C-alpha cells in the first residue's frame, strides 16, 4: 500500500499537520511530559507499564521526529502517539513500534486517534522508515492497513497475544524474511529524564 497516497486520499495535509483542518497535531515537547503521562494513566490505567511493548520503550527516546500530541483548549495533552526504533531479531532490519496511542476518554469518538495515526504513519513514511509494528486490536488498526499477515515470524520480549502483533509495510517487502524477537534500538534516555519518567 502506498501510505502517502492513502493518507492524501482522506484529506491529510502534512504542511498543516492535521486531518481535514479540524484537529491540529504538533510535535511533542518536554513540557508535555507530565500532561501526557496523566493522560496515559487515565486512558490506559496503571497496568500499562507492565505491557511487553513497554519493555521495548523503557529507557529509550521515541524515534527522531515521531512523537506527536493534540492539545485541548487549555493546552493539556488530549491525545498522544509515539513511534520507537526497534530491531527485528538479532541483527535484523530496523522498524518502528507504534504506541502508546491514547486519547482523553472524555474526547473518544472525536477523530483524534485516527488523526494521530494518519499523521504518524505519514511522517514515518516521509522520513524513510520501512515498516511499523504494534500490539493492538486488529479490527481497529486494520482500517489503517495493519494486519498479522507478516508478523508470524516475530515475537515480543514478554507475554502478548500473537494475534495482536500487527504490522504495516510502508515499503513493500520490508518485512520479507525478517524474523526473531523485537529488540529496542532507539536512542537512550539520559539519567535525569529516566527518573522523571518513572
C-alpha positions as CSV (number, residue, x, y, z in Angstrom):
1,X,0.0,0.0,0.0
2,X,1.3,3.5,-0.8
3,X,0.7,5.0,2.6
4,X,1.2,8.6,1.5
5,X,-1.4,8.4,-1.3
6,X,-3.7,6.5,1.1
7,X,-3.5,9.4,3.6
8,X,-3.7,12.1,0.9
9,X,-7.0,10.5,-0.2
10,X,-8.7,11.3,3.1
11,X,-7.6,15.0,3.2
12,X,-4.3,14.8,5.1
13,X,-2.2,17.9,4.9
14,X,1.4,17.3,6.0
15,X,2.2,21.1,5.9
16,X,-0.6,21.8,8.4
17,X,-0.2,18.6,10.4
18,X,-3.9,17.9,10.6
19,X,-6.7,15.9,9.1
20,X,-9.4,17.9,7.2
21,X,-8.3,21.1,9.0
22,X,-10.1,20.1,12.2
23,X,-7.5,18.6,14.6
24,X,-4.1,20.3,14.9
25,X,-1.3,17.9,15.6
26,X,2.0,19.1,16.9
27,X,5.4,17.7,17.8
28,X,5.6,16.6,21.5
29,X,7.8,18.8,23.7
30,X,9.4,18.3,27.0
31,X,6.7,20.5,28.5
32,X,4.1,17.8,27.5
33,X,5.6,15.0,29.6
34,X,3.5,15.4,32.8
35,X,0.3,16.0,30.9
36,X,1.0,13.1,28.6
37,X,1.7,10.7,31.5
38,X,-1.5,11.8,33.2
39,X,-3.5,11.2,30.0
40,X,-1.9,7.7,29.6
41,X,-2.9,6.8,33.2
42,X,-6.5,8.0,32.6
43,X,-6.8,6.3,29.3
44,X,-4.9,3.0,29.9
45,X,-4.7,2.5,33.6
46,X,-1.8,1.6,35.9
47,X,-1.1,-1.8,34.2
48,X,0.1,0.0,31.1
49,X,3.7,-0.1,32.4
50,X,3.7,-3.9,32.6
51,X,3.0,-4.5,28.8
52,X,5.6,-6.2,26.7
53,X,5.8,-3.2,24.4
54,X,6.7,-1.1,27.4
55,X,9.9,-3.2,27.8
56,X,11.0,-2.0,24.3
57,X,10.3,1.6,25.2
58,X,11.7,1.7,28.8
59,X,14.8,3.9,29.0
60,X,14.6,5.0,25.3
61,X,13.5,8.1,23.5
62,X,10.9,8.0,20.7
63,X,12.2,7.8,17.2
64,X,13.5,11.2,16.0
65,X,10.6,13.4,14.9
66,X,7.9,10.8,15.6
67,X,6.2,11.9,18.9
68,X,3.0,13.9,18.5
69,X,0.3,15.3,20.6
70,X,-3.1,17.1,20.3
71,X,-3.8,19.7,22.9
72,X,-7.2,20.7,24.3
73,X,-8.2,24.4,24.6
74,X,-6.4,24.7,28.0
75,X,-3.2,23.4,26.5
76,X,-3.3,20.0,28.2
77,X,-2.5,16.9,26.1
78,X,-5.8,15.4,24.8
79,X,-4.2,12.8,22.5
80,X,-0.7,11.3,22.1
81,X,1.1,8.9,19.8
82,X,4.8,7.9,19.6
83,X,6.9,5.6,17.4
84,X,10.0,3.8,18.6
85,X,13.0,2.3,16.9
86,X,13.2,-1.4,17.1
87,X,15.3,-4.2,15.5
88,X,13.5,-7.3,14.1
89,X,15.5,-10.1,15.7
90,X,19.3,-10.3,16.4
91,X,21.0,-8.2,13.6
92,X,17.7,-7.9,11.7
93,X,16.4,-4.9,9.9
94,X,15.1,-1.8,11.7
95,X,11.4,-1.0,12.0
96,X,9.2,1.2,14.2
97,X,7.0,0.2,17.1
98,X,3.9,2.4,17.4
99,X,2.5,3.2,20.8
100,X,1.0,4.1,23.0
101,X,-1.8,5.8,21.1
102,X,-4.2,7.3,23.6
103,X,-7.0,9.9,23.6
104,X,-8.6,11.6,26.6
105,X,-11.6,9.3,27.5
106,X,-13.8,12.4,27.5
107,X,-13.0,13.0,23.9
108,X,-13.4,9.5,22.5
109,X,-15.0,9.3,19.0
110,X,-13.9,12.8,18.1
111,X,-11.5,11.5,15.5
112,X,-8.4,12.4,17.5
113,X,-7.0,8.8,17.5
114,X,-7.5,8.4,13.7
115,X,-5.9,11.8,13.0
116,X,-2.9,11.0,15.2
117,X,-2.5,7.6,13.4
118,X,-2.7,9.1,9.9
119,X,-0.2,11.8,10.8
120,X,2.3,9.5,12.5
121,X,2.2,7.0,9.6
122,X,2.6,9.8,7.0
123,X,5.6,11.2,8.9
124,X,7.2,7.8,9.3
125,X,6.9,7.2,5.5
126,X,8.2,10.7,4.8
127,X,11.2,10.0,7.0
128,X,12.0,6.8,5.1
129,X,11.0,4.2,7.6
130,X,10.1,0.8,6.0
131,X,7.7,-0.8,8.4
132,X,5.6,-0.1,11.6
133,X,4.6,-2.7,14.1
134,X,2.2,-2.5,17.1
135,X,0.3,-4.6,19.6
136,X,-3.4,-3.9,19.4
137,X,-6.8,-4.8,18.2
138,X,-6.9,-5.9,14.6
139,X,-10.4,-4.6,13.9
140,X,-9.4,-1.1,15.0
141,X,-5.9,-1.0,13.4
142,X,-6.9,-2.9,10.3
143,X,-8.5,0.3,8.9
144,X,-5.1,1.9,8.8
145,X,-3.6,-1.1,6.9
146,X,-2.2,-3.1,9.8
147,X,-2.6,-6.9,9.9
148,X,-1.0,-10.0,11.4
149,X,-0.2,-11.4,7.9
150,X,3.6,-10.7,8.2
151,X,4.1,-11.0,11.9
152,X,4.1,-14.8,12.4
153,X,7.9,-15.0,12.5
154,X,8.2,-12.2,15.2
155,X,7.9,-12.3,18.9
156,X,7.7,-9.7,21.7
157,X,10.1,-9.8,24.7
158,X,7.4,-10.9,27.2
159,X,3.8,-12.1,27.3
160,X,1.5,-11.0,24.5
161,X,-1.3,-12.3,22.4
162,X,0.1,-13.4,19.0
163,X,-3.0,-12.3,17.1
164,X,-2.5,-8.7,18.4
165,X,1.0,-8.3,17.0
166,X,0.3,-6.4,13.8
167,X,2.4,-4.8,11.1
168,X,2.2,-2.3,8.2
169,X,4.8,-2.1,5.5
170,X,5.5,1.4,4.4
171,X,7.8,0.0,1.7
172,X,6.6,-3.2,0.0
173,X,8.5,-6.3,1.0
174,X,10.2,-4.6,4.0
175,X,9.3,-7.5,6.3
176,X,10.1,-10.3,3.9
177,X,12.5,-12.8,5.5
178,X,12.7,-10.9,8.8
179,X,12.2,-12.9,12.0
180,X,13.0,-13.1,15.7
181,X,12.2,-11.2,18.9
182,X,11.8,-7.5,18.7
183,X,14.7,-5.6,20.3
184,X,14.9,-1.9,21.4
185,X,17.2,0.0,19.0
186,X,16.4,3.6,19.8
187,X,18.3,6.4,21.5
188,X,18.7,6.0,25.2
189,X,17.2,8.5,27.7
190,X,19.5,10.5,29.9
191,X,19.6,9.5,33.6
192,X,17.7,12.7,34.7
193,X,14.9,12.0,32.2
194,X,14.7,8.4,33.3
195,X,13.9,9.4,36.9
196,X,11.2,11.9,35.7
197,X,9.5,9.2,33.6
198,X,9.4,6.6,36.4
